[in-house]
Amino acid sequence: MVTKITVVAPSSTANLGPGFDVFGLAVDAFYDEVTLTKKKTKKVSIVTEDDIPKNPEKNTAGLVVKNMIKKFKTKDGIEIKIKKNVPAGYGMGSSAASAAAAAVAFDKLYKLRLDGNSLVRFAGIGEKASAGTIHYDNVAASVLGGFVIVRTNPLDIIKIDPPTHLRMCIAVPKLIVPKKKTKVSRGVIPKKISFADSITNLSNATAIVAGFLNKDPELIGKSIKDVIVEPARKHMIPGFSKVKENALKAGAFGVTISGAGPSVIAFSKSSENNKKIGLAMTKGFDSAKIECHTIICKPSIGASIKK
């Protein structure tokens, strides 16, 4: 009988410019690791060496496990051991990675054989612990891998395998991010938008989907143009405009804020000089006297059992 299981789940980037709360992409920059162990006690406990909440009600993985215990009426206590590698608060889907790993681990531990939508639904509950609300773009990417489109009411996740030669360069600035940063960054989004801006974003979003279907990194990158959310958030990232300008000049097809930021992501393909793009982004942050480090990455598979 299996009493312990370890699952790793990837970092992710959400929105991809115009696909706010709809698009997500799993990336192999970082992975969180979650181990669930059955215990004879009836409680859920968190074990970690990282600076994250140890109260299961305030921890993304803990919230997922508690909800799954309640739903499936399992009788064991569960110890949740978490090893964080996805940096928290930088727009890389940190909370989602732990939640995704926890949902998949629970499914495997109890041999539930849940479908993708069900796993994403449970993982999404974990986002309440960090963002205050449920949203599925990051968790869907972390659970399923690849590029995902989120439809709600009812929840329906569409996954598309990305081009194998798609590459991203992520610049992670050394900034002090506020607690509940996702909630703060959602607060600056305009409540009303113009019809023209809505059409612009819709046309770009549909072109991104076409780019993934046609395995065309250039179409994906050149369609990553957001006239609604990015303009409202870019003031929160010192040097953003210069970072974007530099990356495009260095050969990136498209550049935008990764999720809620402050990381900035540039899209290209494997044959491009991605190190040059990374250096250009670093110089962009230098112009605002901000240090950063860059990661060249590619699309990732979803959460999986650690071998």
Buried (B, 14 or more C-beta within 10 A) or exposed (E): EEEEBBBBBBBBBBBBBBBBBBBBBBBBBBBBBBBBBBBEEEEBBBEBEEEBBBEBEBBBBBBBBBBBBEEEEBEBBBBBBBBBBBBBBBBBBBBBBBBBBBBBBBBBBBEBEBEBBBBBBBBBBBBBBBBEEBBBBBBBBBBBBBBBBBEEEEBEBEBBEBBEEBBBBBBBBEBEBEEBBBBEBBEEEEEEBEEEBEEBBEEBBEBBBEBBEEBBBBBBBBBBBBBBBBEBBBEBBBBBBBBBBBBBEBBBBBBBBBBBBBBBBBBBBEEBEBEBBBBBBBBBBBBBEBEBEBBBBBBBEBBBEEE
